[in-house]
Amino acid sequence: MSQNSHLQTPPIWRGAVADGAGIAGILVHGRTLTPDFMFEQAERLCMEHIAWCALAAHGNSWYPGKFMDPVEENQPMLDHALACVDHAIRQALAKGYTHDRIALVGFSQGACLLSEYMFRNPARWRALIAWTGGLIGPAGMQWPVRADQLKGVPVLLSNGDADPWVPLSRSRETADVFRGMGALVSERVYPARDHGIIDDEIGQARVLLGG
């Protein structure tokens, strides 16, 4: 088995006392970015009851290709990245957080990774915040809908109308998949928005996280 380079940097915990009280927020950055970028977004959210846990990709990238490349072309790094998320989730569970108090928060490549993780690991998560993301796989891919496995889970899928990295069509496909699984999906589309996170996206995330 290949060594998982993403596990070389341990998850970084900050914020509220990480003792199982409140909410744990798993932060996953995009390609070329770092945990500091995601901690900056956490500061923008201004939610003191959340213990934030940021993950760091080896080489600042979770997988080598584009998220809509054939899945096998991003292996084994994609599986390693998913295992890194799972490692952080297990840490949160060990600290006393239950699934309904664990929120998944990602941007761009990180939002794609967390969308894929939640699809593969359905539970009563606190929320999924996917700023500019969608499920991983090539055009025309079909995801088997498993009814009610995400029943009641709040999901935010936000994107620009012409994002250069994540097609709006994939965000909409992802919304349909999660709705079919019972999630409460909120979609936000921003005309002419740059590849980033604007204040309205922060505000929408606060609503889903209970701010």
C-alpha positions as CSV (number, residue, x, y, z in Angstrom):
1,M,0.0,0.0,0.0
2,S,1.3,3.5,-0.9
3,Q,2.2,5.7,2.0
4,N,-0.4,8.4,2.6
5,S,1.5,11.7,2.3
6,H,-1.5,13.7,3.3
7,L,-1.3,12.2,6.8
8,Q,2.2,13.6,7.3
9,T,0.8,16.8,8.7
10,P,-1.7,16.2,11.6
11,P,-5.0,18.0,11.7
12,I,-4.8,21.4,13.3
13,W,-7.4,22.2,15.9
14,R,-8.2,25.8,16.9
15,G,-11.1,27.8,18.3
16,A,-13.6,26.6,20.9
17,V,-12.4,24.1,23.5
18,A,-12.2,20.8,21.6
19,D,-13.9,18.7,24.3
20,G,-17.0,17.5,22.5
21,A,-19.1,20.6,23.3
22,G,-20.6,22.7,20.6
23,I,-19.7,21.9,17.0
24,A,-16.6,20.6,15.3
25,G,-15.9,22.1,11.9
26,I,-13.7,20.2,9.5
27,L,-11.9,22.7,7.2
28,V,-10.5,21.6,3.8
29,H,-8.6,24.0,1.6
30,G,-8.4,24.2,-2.2
31,R,-5.6,23.5,-4.6
32,T,-2.5,25.7,-4.0
33,L,-4.0,27.0,-0.7
34,T,-3.2,26.1,2.9
35,P,-5.0,25.6,6.3
36,D,-4.4,29.3,7.0
37,F,-6.8,30.2,4.2
38,M,-9.5,28.1,5.8
39,F,-8.9,29.5,9.2
40,E,-9.4,32.9,7.7
41,Q,-12.8,31.9,6.5
42,A,-13.6,30.5,9.9
43,E,-12.7,33.9,11.4
44,R,-15.1,35.5,8.9
45,L,-17.9,33.2,10.1
46,C,-17.4,34.5,13.7
47,M,-18.8,31.4,15.4
48,E,-17.2,31.0,18.8
49,H,-19.0,27.7,19.6
50,I,-17.2,25.8,16.8
51,A,-13.9,24.0,17.3
52,W,-12.2,24.2,13.9
53,C,-10.0,21.5,12.5
54,A,-8.1,22.3,9.4
55,L,-6.4,19.7,7.1
56,A,-3.3,20.2,5.1
57,A,-2.8,18.6,1.7
58,H,0.7,17.4,0.8
59,G,2.1,19.8,-1.8
60,N,-1.0,21.9,-1.3
61,S,-3.1,19.7,-3.6
62,W,-5.4,16.8,-2.6
63,Y,-5.2,15.0,-6.0
64,P,-3.2,15.8,-9.1
65,G,-5.7,16.2,-11.8
66,K,-9.0,18.0,-12.3
67,F,-12.0,16.8,-10.2
68,M,-13.9,15.9,-13.4
69,D,-11.1,13.8,-14.8
70,P,-11.7,10.0,-14.8
71,V,-11.6,9.0,-11.1
72,E,-8.8,6.4,-11.7
73,E,-6.5,9.2,-13.0
74,N,-6.5,10.9,-9.6
75,Q,-5.6,7.7,-7.7
76,P,-4.2,6.8,-5.3
77,M,-4.1,10.5,-4.1
78,L,-7.9,10.8,-4.1
79,D,-8.3,7.8,-1.8
80,H,-5.5,9.2,0.4
81,A,-7.3,12.5,0.6
82,L,-10.5,10.8,1.6
83,A,-8.6,8.9,4.2
84,C,-7.2,12.1,5.6
85,V,-10.7,13.5,6.0
86,D,-11.8,10.3,7.7
87,H,-8.8,10.6,10.1
88,A,-10.0,14.0,11.2
89,I,-13.6,12.8,11.6
90,R,-12.3,10.0,13.8
91,Q,-10.4,12.5,15.9
92,A,-13.6,14.5,16.3
93,L,-15.6,11.5,17.3
94,A,-12.9,10.5,19.8
95,K,-13.2,14.0,21.3
96,G,-16.9,13.4,21.9
97,Y,-18.5,15.0,18.9
98,T,-21.3,13.1,17.3
99,H,-22.0,13.2,13.6
100,D,-24.8,15.7,14.0
101,R,-22.3,18.1,15.6
102,I,-19.6,17.7,12.9
103,A,-19.8,20.2,10.0
104,L,-17.8,19.7,6.8
105,V,-16.6,23.0,5.3
106,G,-14.5,23.2,2.1
107,F,-13.6,25.5,-0.8
108,S,-12.9,24.5,-4.4
109,Q,-10.9,21.3,-4.4
110,G,-11.7,20.9,-0.7
111,A,-15.4,21.4,-1.4
112,C,-15.2,18.7,-4.0
113,L,-13.4,16.4,-1.6
114,L,-15.9,16.9,1.2
115,S,-18.9,16.5,-1.2
116,E,-17.4,13.2,-2.3
117,Y,-16.7,12.2,1.3
118,M,-20.2,12.9,2.5
119,F,-21.7,11.0,-0.5
120,R,-19.6,7.9,0.4
121,N,-20.1,8.3,4.1
122,P,-23.8,9.3,4.6
123,A,-24.7,10.2,8.2
124,R,-26.7,12.8,10.1
125,W,-23.9,15.4,9.6
126,R,-24.4,18.9,11.1
127,A,-23.9,20.5,7.7
128,L,-21.9,20.5,4.5
129,I,-20.6,23.9,3.3
130,A,-19.3,23.4,-0.2
131,W,-18.1,26.8,-1.5
132,T,-17.5,26.2,-5.2
133,G,-17.5,22.4,-5.3
134,G,-19.3,19.3,-6.5
135,L,-19.1,15.5,-6.6
136,I,-16.0,14.0,-8.2
137,G,-16.0,12.2,-11.5
138,P,-16.2,12.8,-15.3
139,A,-19.0,14.3,-17.3
140,G,-21.9,11.9,-17.6
141,M,-21.1,10.1,-14.4
142,Q,-24.1,8.6,-12.5
143,W,-24.3,8.5,-8.7
144,P,-26.7,6.0,-7.2
145,V,-29.2,7.8,-5.0
146,R,-29.7,6.2,-1.6
147,A,-32.9,7.7,-0.3
148,D,-33.0,9.2,3.2
149,Q,-29.3,8.5,4.0
150,L,-28.7,12.2,4.3
151,K,-32.2,13.0,5.6
152,G,-32.4,16.5,7.1
153,V,-28.7,17.3,6.6
154,P,-28.3,21.0,5.7
155,V,-26.1,21.5,2.5
156,L,-24.9,24.7,1.0
157,L,-23.6,24.5,-2.6
158,S,-22.5,27.9,-3.9
159,N,-20.8,28.8,-7.2
160,G,-20.3,31.5,-9.7
161,D,-22.2,31.3,-13.0
162,A,-19.0,30.8,-15.0
163,D,-16.4,29.5,-12.5
164,P,-13.2,28.5,-14.4
165,W,-12.6,25.4,-12.2
166,V,-16.0,24.1,-11.1
167,P,-18.7,24.1,-13.8
168,L,-22.1,25.3,-12.4
169,S,-23.6,22.2,-14.0
170,R,-21.7,19.9,-11.7
171,S,-22.8,21.9,-8.6
172,R,-26.4,21.5,-9.8
173,E,-25.9,17.8,-10.4
174,T,-24.5,17.5,-6.9
175,A,-27.5,19.3,-5.5
176,D,-29.8,16.9,-7.2
177,V,-27.9,13.9,-5.8
178,F,-28.0,15.2,-2.3
179,R,-31.7,16.1,-2.5
180,G,-32.4,12.6,-3.7
181,M,-30.6,11.4,-0.5
182,G,-32.8,13.6,1.7
183,A,-30.5,16.5,2.3
184,L,-31.9,20.0,2.7
185,V,-30.0,21.7,-0.1
186,S,-29.5,25.4,-0.5
187,E,-28.0,26.5,-3.9
188,R,-26.5,30.0,-4.5
189,V,-25.3,31.2,-7.9
190,Y,-23.4,34.5,-8.2
191,P,-23.1,36.2,-11.6
192,A,-19.5,37.2,-12.6
193,R,-18.1,36.1,-9.2
194,D,-14.4,35.4,-9.1
195,H,-13.0,32.1,-7.9
196,G,-13.3,32.9,-4.2
197,I,-15.7,33.3,-1.2
198,I,-17.8,36.4,-1.1
199,D,-19.5,37.8,2.0
200,D,-22.9,36.4,1.0
201,E,-21.5,32.9,0.9
202,I,-20.2,33.4,4.4
203,G,-23.6,34.6,5.5
204,Q,-25.3,31.6,4.0
205,A,-22.9,29.3,5.8
206,R,-23.6,31.0,9.1
207,V,-27.3,30.3,8.6
208,L,-26.7,26.6,8.0
209,L,-24.3,26.4,10.9
210,G,-26.7,28.1,13.3
211,G,-25.1,31.5,13.5
